[in-house]
Amino acid sequence: MDRHTWMYKIPRATADYIKGVEDFITYAMLYLEKKHKEEGKEQMILCPCRDCNNFKKYRSVDTVRDHLFRRGFKEGYEKWIWHGEGLDSTRTSGTKRGREEDSMEKNDEEDMENDRVIDPIMLDTLQSDIIVTLCEFEIFLCTLKAYVRNRYRPEGSIIEGYSIEETIEFCTEYLATVDPIGIPKSRHEGRLEGHGTLGSKMISPSAELCDRAHLFVLQHMTEVDPYLKEHIALIRQMHPLKSGKWVTNEHNRSFGRWFKERVMSQLSQRPDVVSNTLKWLAYGPDMPVRSYESYDVNGYTFYTQRQDAKSTMQNSGVSVEASSTEFGRGNDRASRDVKQSYYGDNCLC
């Protein structure tokens, strides 16, 4: 597809037009890099859209790309002369005739520089450049006239309108790269897993404390839930006369050891039904563990009492609601689930 067709004859949403714009951007950036190496200063890219008409320059190439997608190329710009494409770029200089023409042009340029005269051969080219420049200038004047709101002060209206447009485009480019100011984000946002923050050290807890921590993890794992129900049912079957509180205490005391034996038995008989998660949970925790003075988990920050004593402010009004199981007194074997709220210092561990 030739350049004129994809620039002006097809819709701007087609793949050919998008590819053509990207080719133009690549070509223009190579030209700017070459000029930067030659002149040693920052180069800005001219925008060839219908509104800018190669009169406006931008630092961001994304702005030029956006203008071309929304407004299209200005009419008659099949040859990208303002973006590094020479008028003789289609000539093949590798042939004998091309080399002769290159040599003639080099001699002509040297004669023009020395004699300070215009080569008649270049008159047609210069005339074409002048016509293109004048036409683009006229189009740009039409754009400036559109800024006029007060016919008694046209110059002021043009300055005001042009300044407002330049300011808006500058602010748009600048604000696209900064973070908006608003409500501060919580440090817990997007993160549910625990994260230690202060006082990291390795400790060796007691066996009782390690078993309690292991039981807490097992009771909150979805894959372990069938084993929990199976163990409680087994205890009730073996001790039908015991109260619900006794069954719960016995379950908490023996579940970790029973769970390990149950998983290992299944692993030896049918390894395919035991996941890696269940296998590692059955092994239990390592004795050396890492301890923290401060820990973030589930959107809350917990401190040890020693660390909290250093704080100058207390969030005692903050509460956490947790579920628990209560049992009746005496011969009452009934149990019920209740909600308990933990406030401020009650949450410290």
C-alpha positions, 0 to 999 in steps of 0.5 A, a space after each residue: 500500500 502506497 503512502 498516500 493511500 494509508 495516510 488519507 484514503 483509509 480509516 484511521 482505526 485500521 491496522 494499516 494506518 496504525 502501522 504507518 503512524 508507527 513507521 513515521 514515528 520511528 523515522 522521525 525519532 531516528 532523524 531527531 537522534 541524528 540532529 541531537 548528535 550533530 547539534 548537541 542539544 535537546 530536539 523536539 518533534 514537529 507534529 504533522 497533524 491537521 491542526 498543528 501543521 508542522 508548526 508546533 513542537 512537542 517533547 513527548 512523541 506520545 502527544 504526536 502519536 495521539 494527534 495523528 490518531 485523532 486528527 490525521 495527517 495534514 493534507 499534502 504531506 506524503 513526503 516527510 521533508 520536515 522530519 528528515 526525508 529529503 526531496 531526493 531520497 528516492 534516487 538510487 545513489 548506488 548506480 553510476 548515474 547516481 554517483 555522478 549526480 552525487 558528485 555534481 551536487 557536491 560540487 554545486 554545493 561547494 560552488 554555492 558556498 564559495 560564490 554565494 549564488 543560487 544554482 538555477 537547478 535548485 530553483 524549482 526545489 526552492 519554489 516548491 519549498 516556498 509554496 509549501 511553507 506559505 500554504 502551511 503558514 496560511 493554514 496556521 493563520 486560519 487556526 490563529 483566527 479561530 482563537 479570536 473572541 473579541 473582534 476589537 482585540 484580535 491580537 489579545 484573543 489570539 495570545 490568550 487562546 494560544 496560551 491556554 491551549 499550550 498550557 493545557 497540553 503541557 499540563 496534560 503531558 506533565 500530569 500523565 507521569 505523576 501520581 494523583 493526590 487523594 486519600 492515602 492508600 493503606 499499607 495493607 491494601 492488596 496484601 493479605 499474607 502476614 508481614 513482619 515489620 519490627 524486631 526480627 529475631 530467631 527463637 525456639 518456642 516451647 513444645 506447648 506453644 508450638 503445638 498451639 500455633 500448629 493447631 491454630 493453622 490447621 483449624 483455618 485451612 480449608 483442606 484440613 476441614 474434613 479431617 477436623 470433622 472426622 476426628 471430632 466424630 471419632 472422639 464422640 463415638 469412642 466417648 459418647 458420655 462425655 460433654 461437648 467441652 471435654 470433646 473439644 479439649 480432647 480434640 484440641 489436645 490430640 488432633 495434631 498427632 492424629 492428623 499426622 498419622 492419618 495423612 501418613 497412612 493415606 500417603 502410604 496407601 494412596 499418594 494421589 489423594 494427598 496434596 503437598 499442602 496436607 503433607 507439609 502441614 502433617 509434618 508440623 512446624 520447625 522448632 526455630 521460628 522467626 519472631 517479630 515485635 510488630 506484625 501486619 496481617 489481615 489488614 491489622 498491625 499487632 504489637 507485643 506488649 513490650 513494643 506497645 509500651 514504647 508507643 505514645 498513642 493508643 488506638 484503643 477504640 479499634 476492635 476485632 470481632 472473632 468467633 468462639 465456642 462456649 459451653 454451659 456449666 455443670 451437666 449442661 453439654 450444649 455448646 454454642 458459637 458466639 462473637 467476641 470483640 477484642 479491643 485495643 490492648 486486648 489484641 496484643 500478643 
